[in-house]
């Protein structure tokens, strides 16, 4: 274990000199801080699939850097050849994980650069792709800070907050989404008590959220997922903050498996349940949560991962969906970089996008 605080590491970066995507290997945390330098597209695909880089915003940034590196390697004499090869590289990376919309969002945005600049020489298009990938990361930092600012208006100094999975700095370029108000609050001298669901079967809450929160000086308690009800019943939780991988137009919010159960409990105990994420995770083309494709992951993650020996009888089946969705009726607010959407989400999310369009038209995408 390094003596350096995890908060000082970059989750995802571009090494121009080496031509590499640089990521913090999250499968090794908290026991080992390992930095990976990935130059091969297969390794980048694998890093996304295996959750070495994870969290919707971080996946988007990694994909942008990854497809830029792919573009640098394309040998093409004509724009048409380059465009076809780029599209193939984009679709390859896009196949790594189906649920998190930021992956396809970032890749489509990079491809749009190619489409919009067909009259330019190929080396110039590659340079524009580099600039766009760097811009995507810069926007991520700005978006997370703004989400943190808006999220801070929902809590007060000393509050107890429950979170599920990891939607913190380790899932983004900086601050995080669900944990952004907490990290930003720490910068302002505020203190919170945070309860981290361990988040079976991959333990992102136990391994990652608690790791970065504790490193930031936050009063942090890890609980098993089935303890959330008791912690709420004890009166220790003032708000629930979770991230999201895809939000439907009606406000249904897809997040790490177990999120819907937390939302149901929060509703029962009268605790506000908030979803925090950038507008890039809101997919207005999807009407409701049932329409979101849910990634199914290997059964061995449930029966064997983290254990010295298998913890279920050989031959027993395991169901392992990576995500579920919190019904919009259970959500008190969706916190974005352009404000907080409230029910009815079919209207308020449109208003958020209207604000975004206005800001972009005025050249205020980020600062």
Secondary structure by P-SEA (a helix, b strand, c coil): ccccccccccccccccccccccccccccccccbbbbbbccaaaaaaaaaacccccaaaaaaaaaaaaaaaaaacccccaaaaaaaaaaaaaaaaacccccaaaaaaaaaaaaaaaacccccaaaaaaaaaaaaaaaaaaaaaaaaaaaaaaaaacccbbbbbbcccccccccccccccaaaaaaaaaabbbbbbbbccccccccccccaaaaaaaaccbbbbbcccaaaaaaaaccccbbbbbbcccccccccccccaaaaaaaaaaaabbbbbbbbccccccccccccccbbbbbcccccccccccccccccccbbbbbbcccccccccccbbbccccccccccccaaaaaaaaaaaaaaaccccc
